Amino acid sequence: MKFNCIFIISVLFSSISCSKDKTNNCTINPTYDVEISSIMNSYCIACHQSNNASGGVILEDKNSVEQHINQIILEIESQSMPPYGMPAPLGLERDSIIVILNCWLDNLVQ
């Protein structure tokens, strides 16, 4: 019985670590006009637009998002943004958004 428990826990940990693979192998090519602006409009614009720039950060156009993309990714990964009480992606949606943003960033620097 003890062996079965250890085996099951090992399988679970290995599957979790594989599902969170962050090797930056982008198989998608997200664009600002489609994916990135949609993410910003859904989760960021309410607080980060020119007439209401929370923390002094404006995220209402491509240039401003490019300027802050590293911080955006960090904030979403740490789940400090969007703040409590605001619409926020959960679980797999959050993971997907992080992948999309990282791939967009990779394509920007290439």
Buried (B, 14 or more C-beta within 10 A) or exposed (E): EEEEEEEEEEEEEEEEEEEEEEEEEBEEEBEBEEBBBBBBEBBBBEBBBEEEBBEEBBBBBEEBBBBBBEEBBEBBBEEEBBEEEEEBBEEEEBBBBBBBBBBBBBEEEE
